Amino acid sequence: GDSVTQMEGPVTLSEEAFLTINCTYTATGYPSLFWYVQYPGEGLQLLLKATKADDKGSNKGFEATYRKETTSFHLEKGSVQVSDSAVYFCALIRGGKTSYDKVIFGPGTSLSVIP
Amino acid sequence: EPEVTQTPSHQVTQMGQEVILRCVPISNHLYFYWYRQILGQKVEFLVSFYNNEISEKSEIFDDQFSVERPDGSNFTLKIRSTKLEDSAMYFCASGLRSYNEQFFGPGTRLTVL
């Protein structure tokens, strides 16, 4: 079945460091890909999305490129801040006229940014 | 900016009791969902709802669970007889179109004692 795999956390970085969180997926058809973020004590917020191969989603300095050849959607940010400390979830929705459109989440990667 | 809201933020109940979790989706959205996240685990799909009926449900969503859209704004999840293992964060989500991004509420933390 469809699935999403993320790098294991927790990840601890110093402020202004470069961030990469790896994400790979398994899905039939042409899924849409998402990154959601969950700040401490809060719900899930959509961070960025990409709906087709080679699309780049970006928001708040974060970027991710939909790579169909490697089935990946890695999240990157050039310079992290303490306020980026959160849990990041890679996710997909299967594309096409299938019977369901549930979001399939990866396990989440916890990021802590220290001053 | 419109957002999905959920009440209560935290619900504590005794095993065997019924609970109703409430959600107000974004007003022009047509697709509604419930997910849950057991502490430290993945966010899991429970059920999707469109046009006043369930369009899909997971194996978690057994006969103890039901959903309803009692009026034009609310979307509820009922657990008829709670079990200890129902303790989790429950997220409501809504979407304007299928196969597109879903917007999540802040969640209801359910604790079953």
Interface residues (C-beta under 8 A of the other chain):
Chain A: S32 F34 Y36 E42 G43 L44 Q45 L46 K49 F89 I93 R94 G95 G96 S99 Y100 D101 K102 V103 I104 F105 G106 P107 G108
Chain B: Q6 Y31 Y33 Y35 Q41 K42 V43 E44 F45 S48 S55 E56 S58 F91 A93 G95 S98 Y99 N100 E101 Q102 F103 F104 G105 P106 G107
